[in-house]
């Protein structure tokens, strides 16, 4: 089960005018709990004005060895009106403590020989940086191609870290950069990476048909465009992995698509089970949280996958899903934050 622990901030490094990297110290007794795969994320929690605020940020540091990490590093980009990002950029200092959830997420790659590639936009570089660094360090028979899109050079996160990968692995790491709002002297022409352009650029950069795994990360529009382009280029869906950043607020619930008048949710969580009546309009997660504050969640937007649970019985309506692979939904997994009971009894298991 995911758990929060207070971790000390070791460093706050300015990356760009609107982003920072936060480094947390992990004490020896917690290192096993914070062992993570490359590409996973952390939920950070604080309480402001009496309300709990949780935000999810990807780990940018390489995956640790079996002993676990001594430090954890995440990238945070400022979002206008964002409660946690404002706090991180303007108030957080070394020596402060932040409550940090143990790692979660399935946007990962186990190092193996082969050719891999990523298409990222903006802060979508964060988990891919961890994936590429871990892969190249551990697997000499692997190569990685990174196509990244940013507004301007000044807004590009982790410039030095990506340049270091290029210096260390010149024969196995390929980098192509597109700036949407600024011309650059060398490289690809500026402009937005839409589906049509990606269908032209990707085959020119690398042998698309020989790539063993694709990693798409960033804003919804870019990820959808890249996925559609890869499908048009004949790439099998099982080789494409994606993680969405910057999704707009959830759409309003469709009128006339309601559940039964009375529903009960039964949940298995951390070895204990309970059953509770669903209040009007509640999601499965909201029902469980009213009775079990330890239910796992972070974004509540169908993006991070922290609230992933197994549907044991009953029927649900899932509003949207940007976190689970088709294989997971076919196996019976749902996002509790987006799922609403569509039968009188729904049973879920967070422990599977």
C-alpha positions in Angstrom: 0.0 0.0 0.0 1.1 3.5 -0.8 2.0 5.5 2.3 3.1 9.1 3.1 6.3 9.9 5.0 7.7 13.4 5.8 10.9 13.8 3.8 13.4 16.6 4.2 14.1 18.9 1.2 17.8 18.7 0.4 17.8 21.1 -2.5 15.6 23.4 -4.6 17.3 23.9 -8.0 16.0 26.5 -10.4 15.6 24.9 -13.9 13.9 27.7 -15.8 12.0 30.9 -14.8 8.9 28.7 -14.1 10.2 25.4 -12.9 12.4 23.8 -10.2 13.8 20.4 -9.3 13.2 19.3 -5.7 15.5 16.8 -4.1 14.4 14.9 -1.0 16.6 13.0 1.5 15.5 9.5 2.1 16.6 8.1 5.5 18.1 4.6 5.5 15.0 3.1 7.3 12.7 4.2 4.4 14.9 3.5 1.4 13.3 0.1 0.7 9.8 1.8 0.6 11.0 4.4 -1.8 12.7 2.0 -4.2 11.3 2.8 -7.6 11.3 1.9 -11.3 12.5 4.4 -13.9 9.4 6.5 -14.9 7.4 6.3 -11.7 6.0 9.3 -9.8 5.5 10.6 -6.3 2.4 12.3 -4.8 3.4 15.3 -2.6 1.0 16.5 0.1 0.5 19.7 2.1 -2.3 21.3 4.0 -3.2 24.9 3.2 -6.1 26.9 4.7 -7.4 23.7 6.3 -7.6 21.8 3.1 -5.4 18.9 1.9 -3.6 19.5 -1.4 -2.0 16.6 -3.3 -0.1 16.8 -6.5 1.8 14.2 -8.6 5.3 14.7 -9.9 7.5 12.3 -11.9 10.9 11.2 -10.5 13.6 12.4 -12.8 16.6 10.7 -11.1 17.6 7.2 -12.3 16.2 4.1 -10.7 18.2 3.0 -7.6 19.8 -0.3 -6.9 18.2 -2.9 -4.6 19.2 -0.9 -1.5 16.8 1.9 -2.5 17.5 5.6 -3.1 19.4 8.0 -0.8 17.7 10.9 -2.5 14.6 11.4 -4.8 14.4 14.2 -7.3 11.3 15.5 -9.1 10.6 18.3 -11.5 7.9 20.9 -10.8 6.6 23.4 -13.3 4.6 26.4 -12.2 0.9 26.4 -13.2 -1.1 29.6 -12.9 -3.2 29.3 -9.8 -1.6 26.0 -8.9 -1.5 25.7 -5.1 1.4 23.3 -4.8 3.5 24.6 -7.7 3.2 28.1 -6.3 4.4 26.9 -2.9 7.3 24.9 -4.5 8.6 27.8 -6.5 8.1 30.6 -4.1 8.2 29.2 -0.5 9.8 25.8 -0.3 13.4 25.9 1.0 16.1 23.3 1.8 15.5 22.0 5.3 11.7 22.1 5.0 9.8 18.8 5.2 7.2 17.6 2.7 4.9 14.6 3.0 5.8 12.3 0.1 3.9 9.2 -0.9 5.8 6.0 -1.8 6.4 5.6 -5.6 3.6 4.6 -8.0 2.9 4.4 -11.7 3.3 2.0 -14.6 4.9 4.3 -17.2 8.1 2.4 -16.8 10.8 0.4 -18.7 12.7 -2.5 -17.4 16.2 -2.2 -19.0 16.7 -4.6 -21.8 18.6 -4.7 -25.1 16.9 -2.9 -28.0 16.0 0.4 -29.6 13.7 2.8 -27.7 12.3 6.2 -28.4 10.3 8.9 -26.7 8.2 11.9 -27.8 7.8 14.4 -25.0 6.5 17.9 -24.6 7.4 20.4 -21.8 7.6 18.8 -18.4 6.9 15.5 -20.0 10.7 15.1 -20.1 10.8 14.4 -16.4 9.9 10.6 -16.3 11.6 10.0 -19.7 14.9 11.4 -18.3 14.8 8.8 -15.6 13.9 6.1 -18.1 16.7 7.0 -20.6 19.4 7.5 -17.9 18.6 4.2 -16.3 18.4 2.2 -19.5 21.6 3.6 -21.0 23.6 3.1 -17.7 22.4 -0.5 -17.1 22.1 -1.9 -20.6 25.0 -1.5 -23.0 23.0 -3.2 -25.8 20.3 -0.5 -25.8 19.9 2.8 -27.6 17.4 5.7 -27.0 16.1 8.4 -29.3 14.5 11.5 -27.7 12.3 13.9 -29.6 11.3 16.8 -27.4 9.1 19.8 -27.9 9.3 23.0 -25.9 8.1 26.6 -26.4 11.6 28.2 -26.2 15.1 27.3 -25.3 14.7 29.3 -22.0 11.6 27.3 -21.0 13.3 23.9 -21.6 13.6 21.8 -18.4 16.6 19.6 -17.6 18.8 21.0 -20.5 22.1 20.1 -18.7 20.9 16.6 -17.7 19.9 15.7 -21.3 23.1 17.2 -22.6 25.0 15.0 -20.2 23.4 11.9 -21.6 24.4 13.0 -25.0 28.0 13.4 -23.9 28.2 10.1 -22.0 26.4 8.0 -24.7 27.2 9.7 -28.0 26.6 6.5 -30.0 23.5 5.3 -28.2 21.6 8.5 -27.3 20.0 10.5 -30.1 18.4 13.9 -29.4 16.1 16.1 -31.6 14.5 19.3 -30.3 11.7 21.3 -31.7 10.8 24.8 -30.4 7.3 25.9 -31.1 7.8 29.6 -30.5 11.4 30.2 -31.4 13.7 29.6 -34.3 16.9 27.6 -33.7 20.1 27.8 -35.7 20.4 24.0 -36.1 18.1 21.0 -36.0 14.4 20.7 -36.9 12.4 23.8 -38.0 10.3 25.5 -35.3 6.5 24.8 -35.0 4.0 22.6 -33.4 4.4 18.9 -33.4 1.0 17.8 -34.7 0.1 14.5 -36.2 0.9 15.4 -39.8 4.3 16.7 -38.9 5.1 13.7 -36.6 4.3 11.3 -39.5 7.0 13.1 -41.5 9.6 13.7 -38.8 9.7 10.3 -37.0 10.6 8.2 -40.1 13.3 10.7 -41.0 14.9 10.5 -37.5 14.9 6.7 -36.9 13.7 3.3 -38.2 10.2 3.4 -36.8 9.5 -0.2 -37.5 12.5 -1.4 -35.5 11.7 0.5 -32.2 11.0 -1.9 -29.4 9.2 0.6 -27.1 7.7 4.1 -27.6 7.2 6.5 -24.6 4.9 9.4 -25.1 4.6 12.0 -22.3 3.4 15.6 -22.1 0.2 17.5 -22.8 -2.9 15.6 -24.0 -2.8 17.1 -27.5 0.8 16.1 -28.2 0.4 12.6 -26.8 -2.7 11.9 -28.8 -1.1 13.3 -32.0 2.0 11.1 -31.5 -0.1 8.0 -30.8 -2.2 8.6 -33.9 0.9 9.2 -36.0 2.5 6.0 -34.8 -0.6 4.0 -35.5 -0.6 5.4 -39.1 3.0 4.4 -39.4 2.1 0.8 -38.6 3.4 0.6 -35.0 1.7 -2.0 -32.8 -0.3 -0.6 -29.9 1.5 -2.9 -27.4 4.8 -1.1 -28.1 3.4 2.4 -27.2 3.3 3.6 -23.7 1.9 7.0 -22.6 1.5 9.3 -19.7 -0.5 12.5 -19.9 0.3 15.8 -18.3 -1.8 19.0 -18.2 -5.3 17.6 -18.7 -8.1 20.1 -18.5 -10.7 19.8 -15.7 -13.0 16.8 -15.9 -15.9 17.4 -18.3 -19.4 17.8 -16.7 -21.2 14.5 -16.1 -23.6 13.6 -18.8 -27.2 14.4 -18.0 -29.5 11.5 -17.8 -26.7 8.9 -17.3 -27.1 8.2 -13.6 -26.6 5.1 -11.5 -29.2 3.2 -9.5 -31.1 5.1 -6.8 -29.2 3.3 -4.0 -25.8 1.8 -4.3 -23.3 0.2 -2.0 -19.5 0.1 -2.4 -17.5 -2.7 -0.8 -13.8 -2.2 -0.7 -10.8 -4.3 0.3 -8.0 -2.0 1.4 -4.8 -2.8 3.2 -6.2 -6.2 4.3 -9.4 -4.8 5.7 -12.9 -4.7 4.1 -15.8 -2.4 4.5 -19.2 -1.6 2.8 -20.7 1.9 2.6 -23.7 3.5 1.0 -22.9 5.8 -2.0 -24.1 9.4 -1.7 -25.5 11.2 -4.6 -23.1 11.6 -7.5 -20.1 10.1 -5.6 -17.3 8.2 -7.4 -16.1 4.9 -5.9 -13.1 6.8 -4.5 -15.2 9.5 -2.9 -17.3 6.9 -1.1 -14.3 5.0 0.2 -12.5 8.2 1.3 -15.4 9.2 3.4 -14.8 6.1 5.5 -11.2 5.3 4.9 -8.8 8.2 4.7 -6.0 5.9 3.7 -7.5 5.2 0.2 -4.8 5.9 -2.4 -5.2 8.8 -4.7 -3.3 11.8 -6.0 -4.7 13.7 -9.0 -8.4 12.7 -9.0 -8.3 13.5 -12.7 -7.9 10.0 -14.3 -4.2 10.8 -15.1 -1.8 9.4 -12.5 -3.3 5.9 -11.9 -2.6 6.1 -8.1 -6.3 5.0 -7.4 -6.1 2.0 -9.6 -8.3 -0.8 -8.2 -9.7 -4.2 -9.3 -13.4 -4.5 -9.9 -14.4 -7.7 -8.2 -18.1 -7.5 -9.0 -20.8 -5.1 -10.1 -20.9 -2.5 -12.9 -19.4 0.9 -13.0 -19.2 3.9 -15.4 -15.7 5.3 -15.8 -15.8 8.9 -17.0 -12.4 9.0 -18.5 -9.1 7.1 -18.4 -5.7 8.5 -19.2 -3.7 6.1 -16.9 -4.6 2.5 -17.6 -3.4 0.5 -20.5 -6.1 -1.4 -22.5 -4.7 -4.7 -21.1 -5.4 -3.5 -17.6 -9.0 -2.4 -18.2 -9.6 -5.7 -20.0 -8.2 -7.5 -17.0 -10.8 -5.7 -14.7 -8.9 -2.8 -13.4 -10.6 0.6 -13.0 -9.7 4.1 -11.8 -11.6 4.6 -8.6 -11.6 8.4 -9.0 -13.4 8.2 -12.3 -15.7 5.3 -11.6 -19.4 5.7 -10.6 -21.6 2.7 -9.6 -23.9 1.5 -12.3 -25.3 -1.3 -10.2 -26.8 -1.6 -6.7 -23.6 -3.3 -5.4 -20.0 -2.7 -6.4 -17.0 -4.5 -4.9 -13.4 -3.4 -5.5 -10.1 -4.6 -4.2 -7.3 -2.0 -3.8 -4.9 -4.7 -2.6 -4.6 -6.6 -6.0 
